Amino acid sequence: MATLTRAIRRPVTVRHLPIVLLAGILVAAAVVIMHAGRDTTFFYDDWNFVTMRIGWRPHILLYPHNEHLSLLPVLVYKLVFETVGLEHYGVLRAISAAFNITCATLLFIYARRRLGDWIALGLASCLVVMGVGAWDIVWPFQIGFLGSLAATLGALLMLDRGTRPGDIAACVLVAITLSSSSLGVMLLAGVVVEVLLRPNRLRRLWIPAIPAVLYGLWYLKYGVGHLDWANGVPKIPSHIAQGTRGGIAAATGQPYANTWLLAWALVGALVFTLARGRDRLPRVLMVATMPLLFWTLEALARTGLSSIEPRYMYPNGVFIALVAAEAFLLIVPRATAGALAIAIVLWAGAIGNASSLNGLGDQLRGFALSSRSSLTAAELLRDTLGPNTLPDPSQPQLFLGRYESAVKAYGSTITWSLAEIPRRSAAERAAVDAALIRLIGPFAGRATAAPPPNCAQFPGDGTDRRARLKSGQLYVKAGGAPVEVRLRRFGDLFTDSPQVTVKPQSQATVGLPKDRSPTPWIAAVRSSSRFSACQL
């Protein structure tokens, strides 16, 4: 009896092995992605959602980000802000990871029905840790693209059902795709192609028509964009060629330079399927329409960018995976050994590219350190800075006044408190000092008062003479050589370059404004000639 039971269970286990492996890969990918984005915070376009989407008026939700209708990502961000505040950026990263995992899962389901479990598993593995698509995976702002692509994959699966409930779900998903980003336009065009090529076209035309009308009404009110026909049209062929190769690199994990042969194989398989699989014609043309339109619009609307721009690689990979699923339907090996060999090649590509996720995370952590330290410094100097101050020059959308409005609206901040600053790492405390110095801009001002009596004189031996500036004012009188003044406050070390230099044979005052911290500045003064220095 036990032997019979094992014989019955064995085929079930083997049949479900790809699904078990997929689950393990997705869990591992979630860990890798969350680790890659650790210690990051809002970056660049994120600040638009933080500071310029306060409130719930329809205009706040509907006005475009660049040319995109971004209703879905705006709602996600605002709900996070309203529930957990600004300081828990990890919640947004988790939501972004969930979108990415959803895309991989839906791609697996779509591809397994056409190419089998093992190849579908390889494609899903490459997608979920796509190194060249790191910007769309690690940076939560790209949930606009991820949301559109997840809804696109879901819509295709619903259309596969050929039922009224499936058609209704597909219609809703097309609308969701359009509400997430302009990638929805590609799905809308693809659905139109498929519906028109089906025999029951008139009875199903409502599937793309309803979302198209809703999007059209939005576009009449808010639509923006510029298509550069003169400069863009000549670039369309190269964009299509680049996009195809870039999509293959993204979908397979192979180096871009090695994708020429794969590109020709894909084109050949597509032509073969169009000629031999006429019952597949509507879907094949649909999935081919989406990337072709995507690359064409890129050439017209983003003439200065390549179709392998990092933000576009994830969509490229999804589109090419869909095209491959249809193009190789009649060609792919059905034997487990052949399919497994292809899957192994895809897994190797996925593993080889996953490290790029942490590389982008390192970049974002650098920006996060700059933003947090700059905003912390601005908070200390709040009484002296104007609302149009840019605390962090690397974040041109981060205006101090708007950030303070967001802090008030959501009751939270990403800055470090006065009590927290001393407990931060040496690098973080040094970054606060650097931000304070940048915002204050200390300089050698003209000495308007006589120096204090008994102002100390020092030999010009190049040795640092240190002083705590409890008053925030330092008097310096230089001799025959310039006097260098270095400043620190919360950090442990002085910088190599001086913040202030007093010219030879002159006297000056270095003044630092009072702020919200009682911690005094520390000055290190040196010269190669005899000088005087003391507090005022």
Long-range contacts (C-beta under 8 A, 24 or more apart in sequence): 18-112, 18-117, 18-118, 18-120, 18-121, 19-117, 21-121, 22-105, 22-108, 22-121, 22-124, 25-121, 25-124, 25-125, 25-128, 26-101, 26-104, 26-105, 26-128, 29-97, 29-100, 29-101, 29-104, 29-128, 29-129, 29-354, 30-97, 30-101, 32-129, 32-354, 32-357, 32-358, 33-93, 33-96, 33-97, 33-100, 33-129, 33-137, 33-138, 33-357, 34-90, 34-93, 34-94, 34-97, 35-358, 35-361, 36-134, 36-138, 36-357, 36-358, 36-360, 36-361, 37-90, 37-93, 37-138, 37-139, 37-140, 37-361, 37-364, 38-361, 38-365, 39-365, 39-368, 40-89, 40-93, 40-138, 40-361, 40-364, 40-365, 40-367, 40-368, 41-89, 41-368, 41-371, 41-372, 41-414, 42-86, 42-89, 42-371, 42-414, 43-139, 43-141, 43-364, 43-367, 43-368, 43-371, 43-395, 44-141, 44-367, 44-395, 44-397, 45-141, 45-397, 46-140, 46-141, 47-395, 47-397, 47-398, 47-403, 48-397, 49-73, 49-74, 49-77, 49-78, 49-141, 50-77, 50-81, 50-86, 50-403, 50-406, 51-397, 51-398, 51-399, 51-402, 51-403, 51-405, 51-406, 52-397, 52-402, 53-77, 53-78, 54-405, 54-406, 54-409, 55-409, 62-218, 62-221, 62-222, 63-222, 64-222, 64-223, 64-224, 65-144, 66-224, 67-182, 67-223, 67-224, 67-225, 67-301, 68-144, 68-181, 68-182, 69-178, 69-179, 69-180, 69-181, 69-182, 69-184, 69-215, 69-218, 69-222, 70-144, 70-180, 70-181, 71-179, 71-180, 72-143, 72-144, 72-147, 72-176, 72-179, 72-180, 73-141, 73-143, 73-144, 73-147, 73-180, 73-181, 76-143, 81-406, 81-409, 81-410, 82-410, 85-410, 85-411, 85-412, 86-406, 86-407, 86-410, 86-412, 86-413, 86-414, 87-412, 87-413, 87-414, 89-140, 89-414, 92-140, 92-143, 93-138, 93-140, 95-140, 95-143, 96-137, 96-138, 96-139, 96-140, 96-142, 96-143, 96-146, 97-137, 99-143, 99-146, 99-147, 99-150, 100-127, 100-128, 100-136, 100-137, 100-146, 101-128, 102-146, 102-150, 103-127, 103-128, 103-146, 103-149, 103-150, 103-153, 103-318, 104-128, 106-150, 106-153, 106-154, 106-157, 107-153, 107-318, 107-321, 107-322, 109-157, 110-153, 110-156, 110-157, 110-322, 110-325, 111-321, 111-325, 113-160, 114-325, 114-326, 114-328, 114-329, 115-324, 115-325, 115-328, 115-329, 115-332, 115-339, 116-332, 116-334, 116-339, 117-339, 118-336, 118-339, 118-340, 118-342, 118-343, 119-332, 119-339, 119-342, 119-343, 119-346, 121-343, 122-342, 122-343, 122-344, 122-345, 122-346, 122-347, 122-350, 123-251, 123-321, 123-324, 123-325, 123-346, 125-346, 125-347, 125-350, 126-250, 126-251, 126-252, 126-253, 126-317, 126-346, 126-349, 126-350, 126-353, 127-251, 127-314, 127-317, 127-318, 127-321, 128-350, 129-350, 129-351, 129-353, 129-354, 129-357, 130-250, 130-253, 130-313, 130-314, 130-317, 130-350, 130-353, 131-253, 131-352, 131-353, 131-354, 131-355, 131-356, 131-357, 132-246, 132-249, 132-250, 132-256, 132-308, 132-310, 132-313, 132-317, 132-353, 132-356, 133-250, 133-310, 133-313, 133-314, 133-317, 134-310, 134-356, 134-357, 134-359, 134-360, 135-310, 135-311, 135-313, 135-314, 135-360, 136-311, 136-313, 136-314, 136-315, 137-314, 137-357, 138-357, 138-360, 138-361, 138-364, 139-360, 139-364, 142-311, 142-314, 143-180, 144-180, 144-181, 145-180, 145-181, 145-183, 145-311, 145-314, 145-315, 146-314, 147-176, 147-177, 147-180, 147-181, 148-177, 148-178, 148-180, 148-181, 148-183, 148-184, 148-187, 149-183, 149-314, 149-315, 149-318, 151-176, 151-177, 151-180, 151-184, 151-187, 152-177, 152-183, 152-184, 152-186, 152-187, 152-290, 152-318, 153-318, 153-322, 155-187, 155-191, 156-287, 156-322, 159-191, 159-194, 159-207, 167-204, 167-207, 170-207, 171-206, 171-207, 171-208, 171-210, 171-211, 174-207, 174-208, 174-211, 175-210, 175-211, 175-214, 175-215, 177-211, 178-211, 178-214, 178-215, 182-297, 183-294, 183-315, 184-211, 184-215, 185-215, 185-293, 185-297, 186-289, 186-290, 186-291, 186-293, 186-294, 186-319, 187-290, 188-212, 188-215, 189-289, 189-290, 189-293, 190-286, 190-287, 190-289, 190-290, 190-293, 191-286, 193-282, 193-285, 193-286, 193-289, 194-282, 194-283, 194-285, 194-286, 197-281, 197-282, 197-285, 198-282, 225-301, 226-301, 227-297, 227-300, 227-301, 228-300, 228-301, 228-303, 229-300, 231-303, 232-299, 232-300, 232-301, 232-303, 233-299, 233-300, 235-299, 235-303, 236-295, 236-296, 236-299, 236-300, 238-299, 239-295, 239-296, 239-298, 239-299, 239-306, 239-307, 240-292, 240-295, 240-296, 240-307, 242-295, 242-306, 242-307, 242-308, 243-291, 243-294, 243-295, 243-298, 243-307, 243-308, 243-312, 243-316, 244-291, 244-320, 245-308, 246-307, 246-308, 246-312, 246-313, 246-316, 247-291, 247-313, 247-316, 247-317, 247-319, 247-320, 247-321, 248-320, 249-308, 249-313, 250-313, 250-314, 250-316, 250-317, 250-320, 251-316, 251-317, 251-318, 251-320, 251-321, 251-324, 252-345, 252-346, 252-349, 253-346, 253-348, 253-349, 253-350, 253-351, 253-352, 253-353, 254-349, 256-308, 266-320, 266-323, 266-324, 266-327, 269-324, 269-327, 269-328, 269-331, 270-323, 270-326, 270-327, 272-327, 272-330, 272-331, 273-326, 273-327, 273-328, 273-329, 273-330, 273-331, 276-330, 277-329, 277-330, 280-326, 280-329, 283-326, 284-326, 284-327, 287-319, 287-322, 287-323, 287-325, 287-326, 288-323, 290-319, 290-322, 291-316, 291-319, 291-320, 291-323, 294-319, 367-394, 367-395, 369-427, 369-428, 369-431, 370-394, 370-395, 370-431, 370-435, 371-395, 371-398, 371-414, 372-414, 372-415, 372-416, 372-428, 372-431, 373-428, 373-431, 373-432, 373-434, 373-435, 374-435, 374-438, 374-439, 375-403, 375-413, 375-414, 375-415, 376-415, 376-416, 376-421, 376-432, 376-435, 377-432, 377-435, 377-436, 377-438, 377-439, 378-435, 378-439, 379-413, 379-415, 379-516, 380-418, 380-436, 380-515, 380-516, 380-517, 381-436, 381-439, 381-440, 381-513, 381-515, 381-516, 382-515, 382-516, 383-515, 383-516, 384-513, 384-515, 385-439, 389-439, 391-435, 391-439, 392-435, 393-438, 418-516, 418-517, 421-490, 421-517, 422-490, 424-490, 426-491, 426-492, 426-493, 429-490, 429-491, 429-492, 430-488, 430-490, 430-491, 430-492, 430-493, 432-489, 432-490, 432-491, 433-487, 433-488, 433-489, 433-490, 433-491, 434-495, 436-489, 437-487, 437-499, 440-512, 440-513, 442-485, 442-487, 442-499, 442-500, 442-510, 442-511, 442-512, 443-500, 443-510, 444-476, 444-485, 444-500, 444-501, 444-502, 444-503, 444-508, 444-509, 444-510, 445-508, 445-509, 445-510, 445-511, 446-508, 446-509, 447-475, 447-477, 447-507, 447-508, 447-509, 448-509, 449-509, 449-536, 451-475, 451-477, 451-507, 451-532, 451-534, 452-534, 452-535, 452-536, 455-532, 455-533, 455-534, 456-532, 456-533, 456-534, 457-530, 457-531, 457-532, 458-525, 458-527, 458-530, 458-531, 458-532, 458-533, 459-530, 460-527, 460-528, 460-529, 460-530, 460-531, 461-528, 462-526, 462-527, 462-528, 463-526, 464-494, 464-524, 464-525, 464-526, 465-524, 465-525, 465-526, 465-533, 466-522, 466-523, 466-524, 466-525, 467-522, 467-523, 467-525, 467-533, 467-534, 467-535, 468-520, 468-521, 468-522, 469-512, 469-520, 469-521, 469-522, 469-523, 469-535, 470-520, 470-535, 471-535, 471-536, 472-511, 472-512, 472-513, 472-514, 472-520, 472-521, 473-509, 473-510, 473-511, 473-512, 473-535, 473-536, 474-509, 474-510, 474-511, 474-523, 474-525, 474-533, 474-534, 474-535, 474-536, 475-507, 475-508, 475-509, 475-532, 475-533, 475-534, 475-535, 475-536, 476-502, 476-507, 476-508, 476-509, 476-510, 476-525, 476-531, 476-532, 476-533, 477-502, 477-506, 477-507, 477-531, 477-532, 477-533, 478-502, 478-503, 478-504, 478-505, 478-506, 478-507, 478-508, 478-527, 478-529, 478-531, 479-504, 479-505, 479-527, 479-529, 479-530, 479-531, 480-504, 480-505, 480-529, 480-530, 481-527, 481-528, 481-529, 482-527, 483-525, 483-526, 483-527, 483-531, 483-533, 484-525, 484-526, 484-527, 485-510, 485-523, 485-524, 485-525, 486-523, 486-524, 486-525, 487-512, 487-521, 487-522, 487-523, 487-524, 488-521, 488-522, 488-524, 489-517, 489-519, 489-520, 489-521, 489-522, 490-519, 494-524, 504-529, 509-536
